[in-house]
Amino acid sequence: MFGKKKAALLSVVVLLSSCSLIYLGDITIEVVPSFADSILEANETIRIVFSEEPEHSSFESIFKLTGPDGACEGDFEWSIDDQSQTSVVFSPLDDMQPGFRYRLKIKGDLDCVSGRVFSKDINIPFYYLTDALPPVLNSVTVNNADIVDVQTEIVFSFSKAVDSDSFDDAFSLNPSTDFDISWNAAGTAVTVSPTDKWLNLQYYRWSISTDLIDNEDIPIPKLESGSFLVQADTSAPELLSICPAADNGDGSFTLKTALGGEDLLSGEHLAITFSEEVDYNSLVRNFSINPSIDGYLLEYDTDTVLYYINESLPPDTEYELIINEGLEDTAGNSTADEISVSFIPLIPKLEITSVEIVDNSGSFMTLTNTDFNNDGYIDTPGLDLLGIDTLHFVLALSESYPEGRINQRQSFIDLISLSPVFPPGTITPTLYLSSWLTDNSIELIYEGLIACSVDEPVYYEFKINEGSEDSEAANGA
């Protein structure tokens, strides 16, 4: 009996000595990234190395990578190195986003090729490329579904500077509308404003996708979106008044709001006030004065536009200010009817109070307004050309032409003429020089005059033609 036991023991020893030793410890798994909140660099991959070869499908079923958008799908690439160590590289299908926190999990039962099973629970959070915080949208001046005006600017403020070029790709507005973009110096706030204006009564939706990145290529963590409703007033503008506006000479004007167009004085301009701000270009297209007055429209303040007059107006003239239908306010509301206002400016008749004719010896004769407007001929026996063919005319006017009214001064000079009447064929004198002595007196020097003789008198007509400066022809000779 003892001999049988010995034989059995011997057979066990022989059996054990004929096999390799089997490692019965836990499987070792090395992971890159290897510790919590580490940074996975650009030249690194998510890699897992095993001390014992696992069943590939078993490992893939308990492996999970999550990021800012949830679970990350990807590919597994298995390999065995020279030392018979099995490893796998996981490559996400979508590019990982710099600065975001990801989490690698291996949790569950892992089957190995050897038939052994290990229960694993590995949880490693890490950052990709950098642990700097991503940019986030801190505020928007227009809250979701806010009601705004047609020219309201929308300001988006971020937690840090963002890349302006990426904003162009990331920002969208629906329905599509032309808009302008401007940034603050720090690059943390962008203003979106309509190139012209938002469409009135339109509901807009905006969004900023995760294509928006900061200067380290870190994107915003999620899609941002919002909306706003454009709802300005729905009524068309109305003309409230027209009144004189005096130029103060320093770029400002004094509006005589208690007066009307019929109180407009020479040298003043028209202030046109509406019930609300109007679209300037729309006003230019639809505005006219009949008969026409040389001038231009000038934006003055929110509700008032000036018509700056560049000429002296004649007296006793009725004007009609016309604004055609289609005048728009800034919201796009337009007038359905023509606006028409008639007025007669308070312009006195211009009078030549005196004309002084001076010869080359300094002798002169003075004609009154009555003399000057006489249809008869006036003899000038006391004047002598002294062999020089020039005469000086000094005119005193009832109206002043201040130095700043250059156009009006020249317009007045253009109305004056000196022309021969007799004998036929006499050469017309030319205006050699004109000079304003004061605001209401002017000296004119004509050359090319011919002295008369006893046998052959010479007649000239000095005339101020009817025009924008006066309502009556004034002439004399």
Backbone hydrogen bonds, N-H to C=O, Kabsch-Sander energy under -0.5 kcal/mol:
donor,donor_aa,acceptor,acceptor_aa,energy
5,K,1,M,-1.3
6,K,2,F,-1.6
7,A,3,G,-1.5
8,A,4,K,-1.7
9,L,5,K,-2.0
10,L,6,K,-2.0
11,S,7,A,-1.8
12,V,8,A,-1.5
13,V,9,L,-1.9
14,V,10,L,-2.2
15,L,11,S,-2.0
16,L,12,V,-2.3
17,S,13,V,-2.0
18,S,14,V,-0.9
18,S,15,L,-0.6
19,C,16,L,-1.3
24,L,22,I,-0.6
30,E,49,V,-2.8
32,V,47,R,-2.5
37,D,125,P,-3.2
38,S,35,F,-1.4
38,S,125,P,-0.7
40,L,38,S,-0.5
40,L,127,Y,-3.4
41,E,39,I,-0.7
44,E,41,E,-1.6
46,I,90,F,-0.7
47,R,32,V,-1.7
47,R,45,T,-0.8
48,I,88,V,-2.5
49,V,30,E,-2.8
50,F,86,T,-3.2
51,S,28,T,-2.2
55,E,111,D,-3.4
56,H,54,P,-0.5
59,F,55,E,-2.4
60,E,56,H,-2.6
61,S,57,S,-1.3
62,I,58,S,-0.8
62,I,59,F,-1.2
63,F,59,F,-0.9
64,K,105,K,-2.4
66,T,103,R,-2.3
67,G,70,G,-2.8
70,G,67,G,-1.8
72,C,65,L,-3.4
73,E,71,A,-0.6
75,D,91,S,-2.3
77,E,89,V,-2.0
78,W,76,F,-0.5
79,S,87,S,-2.4
81,D,85,Q,-2.3
84,S,81,D,-1.8
86,T,50,F,-0.7
87,S,79,S,-2.8
88,V,48,I,-2.3
89,V,77,E,-2.0
90,F,46,I,-2.6
91,S,75,D,-2.5
91,S,89,V,-0.5
93,L,73,E,-2.8
94,D,73,E,-0.5
99,G,128,Y,-2.8
100,F,97,Q,-1.7
102,Y,100,F,-0.5
102,Y,126,F,-3.7
103,R,66,T,-2.2
104,L,124,I,-2.6
105,K,64,K,-3.0
105,K,103,R,-0.5
106,I,122,I,-2.4
107,K,62,I,-2.0
108,G,120,K,-2.7
110,L,118,F,-4.0
111,D,109,D,-0.6
112,C,116,R,-2.7
113,V,53,E,-2.3
115,G,112,C,-1.6
118,F,110,L,-2.4
120,K,108,G,-2.9
120,K,118,F,-0.6
122,I,106,I,-2.8
124,I,104,L,-2.7
126,F,102,Y,-2.7
127,Y,38,S,-2.9
128,Y,100,F,-1.4
129,L,40,L,-2.7
129,L,127,Y,-0.6
130,T,128,Y,-2.1
138,N,136,V,-0.8
138,N,157,S,-2.1
139,S,157,S,-1.6
141,T,155,V,-1.8
143,N,141,T,-0.7
145,A,227,S,-1.6
146,D,143,N,-2.2
146,D,227,S,-0.8
148,V,146,D,-0.5
148,V,229,L,-2.9
152,T,149,D,-1.4
154,I,192,V,-2.8
155,V,153,E,-0.5
156,F,154,I,-0.5
156,F,190,V,-2.8
157,S,139,S,-2.6
157,S,155,V,-0.5
158,F,188,T,-3.3
159,S,136,V,-2.2
162,V,187,G,-2.2
163,D,213,I,-3.1
164,S,162,V,-0.5
167,F,163,D,-1.3
168,D,164,S,-1.4
169,D,165,D,-1.0
170,A,166,S,-2.2
171,F,167,F,-2.7
172,S,207,S,-2.1
174,N,205,R,-2.9
180,D,193,S,-3.4
182,S,191,T,-1.7
184,N,189,A,-2.2
187,G,184,N,-1.3
190,V,156,F,-2.3
191,T,182,S,-3.3
192,V,154,I,-3.3
192,V,190,V,-0.5
193,S,180,D,-2.2
193,S,191,T,-0.6
195,T,178,D,-1.8
198,W,150,V,-3.6
201,L,230,V,-1.8
202,Q,199,L,-1.4
204,Y,202,Q,-0.6
204,Y,228,F,-2.9
205,R,174,N,-2.9
206,W,226,G,-2.4
207,S,172,S,-1.9
208,I,224,E,-3.1
209,S,170,A,-1.8
212,L,209,S,-1.6
214,D,218,I,-2.2
215,N,161,A,-0.8
217,D,214,D,-1.8
220,I,212,L,-2.0
224,E,208,I,-2.6
226,G,206,W,-2.2
228,F,204,Y,-2.1
229,L,146,D,-3.4
230,V,202,Q,-2.6
231,Q,148,V,-2.3
231,Q,229,L,-0.7
240,L,238,E,-0.6
240,L,273,T,-2.7
241,S,273,T,-1.6
243,C,271,A,-2.1
245,A,269,H,-2.3
246,A,254,T,-2.5
248,N,246,A,-0.5
248,N,252,S,-2.5
254,T,246,A,-2.5
255,L,253,F,-0.6
256,K,244,P,-2.7
256,K,254,T,-0.5
257,T,255,L,-1.5
259,L,256,K,-2.1
263,D,260,G,-1.9
264,L,261,G,-1.6
268,E,265,L,-2.0
269,H,245,A,-2.2
270,L,307,Y,-1.9
271,A,243,C,-3.3
271,A,269,H,-0.5
272,I,270,L,-0.6
272,I,305,V,-3.3
273,T,241,S,-2.8
273,T,271,A,-0.6
274,F,303,D,-2.7
275,S,238,E,-2.3
279,D,328,E,-3.0
280,Y,278,V,-0.6
283,L,279,D,-2.1
284,V,280,Y,-2.4
285,R,281,N,-1.9
286,N,282,S,-1.4
287,F,283,L,-1.2
288,S,322,I,-2.0
290,N,320,E,-2.3
296,Y,308,Y,-1.6
298,L,306,L,-3.1
300,Y,304,T,-1.6
301,D,304,T,-1.9
305,V,272,I,-2.7
306,L,298,L,-3.2
307,Y,270,L,-3.2
308,Y,296,Y,-2.9
308,Y,306,L,-0.7
309,I,307,Y,-0.6
310,N,294,D,-3.3
311,E,294,D,-0.5
319,Y,343,F,-3.3
320,E,290,N,-2.4
321,L,341,V,-3.5
322,I,288,S,-3.0
322,I,320,E,-0.6
323,I,339,I,-2.8
324,N,286,N,-2.5
326,G,335,T,-1.5
327,L,324,N,-0.6
329,D,333,N,-2.1
330,T,277,E,-1.2
332,G,329,D,-1.7
335,T,327,L,-1.9
339,I,323,I,-3.0
341,V,321,L,-2.3
343,F,319,Y,-2.4
346,L,264,L,-1.6
347,I,345,P,-1.8
353,T,351,E,-1.0
353,T,396,A,-1.6
354,S,396,A,-1.2
355,V,367,L,-2.6
356,E,394,V,-2.9
357,I,355,V,-0.6
357,I,365,M,-2.9
358,V,356,E,-0.5
358,V,392,H,-2.8
359,D,363,S,-2.9
360,N,384,D,-0.9
362,G,359,D,-1.1
365,M,357,I,-1.9
367,L,355,V,-3.4
369,N,353,T,-0.9
372,F,368,T,-2.8
373,N,369,N,-1.8
374,N,371,D,-1.5
379,D,377,Y,-0.5
383,L,380,T,-1.4
388,I,385,L,-2.2
391,L,446,Y,-1.8
392,H,358,V,-2.6
393,F,444,L,-3.0
394,V,356,E,-2.9
395,L,393,F,-0.6
395,L,442,I,-2.8
396,A,354,S,-2.5
397,L,440,N,-3.1
398,S,351,E,-2.2
401,Y,439,D,-3.3
405,R,402,P,-1.9
406,I,404,G,-1.6
409,R,405,R,-2.2
410,Q,406,I,-2.3
411,S,407,N,-2.4
412,F,408,Q,-2.0
413,I,409,R,-1.9
414,D,410,Q,-2.2
415,L,411,S,-0.7
415,L,412,F,-1.1
416,I,413,I,-1.5
417,S,463,K,-2.6
419,S,461,E,-2.1
421,V,459,Y,-3.2
422,F,459,Y,-1.4
426,T,423,P,-1.5
430,T,447,E,-2.5
432,Y,430,T,-0.8
432,Y,445,I,-2.8
433,L,445,I,-1.5
435,S,443,E,-2.5
437,L,435,S,-0.7
437,L,441,S,-1.4
438,T,441,S,-1.5
441,S,438,T,-1.0
442,I,395,L,-1.9
443,E,435,S,-3.4
444,L,393,F,-3.1
445,I,433,L,-2.9
446,Y,391,L,-2.4
446,Y,444,L,-0.5
447,E,430,T,-2.5
448,G,389,D,-1.2
449,L,389,D,-2.3
453,S,456,E,-1.9
459,Y,422,F,-2.8
461,E,419,S,-3.1
462,F,460,Y,-0.5
462,F,476,G,-2.9
463,K,417,S,-2.9
463,K,461,E,-0.6
464,I,474,A,-3.5
465,N,415,L,-2.7
465,N,463,K,-0.6
467,G,470,D,-0.9
470,D,467,G,-0.9
474,A,464,I,-2.0
476,G,462,F,-2.2
477,A,376,G,-0.6
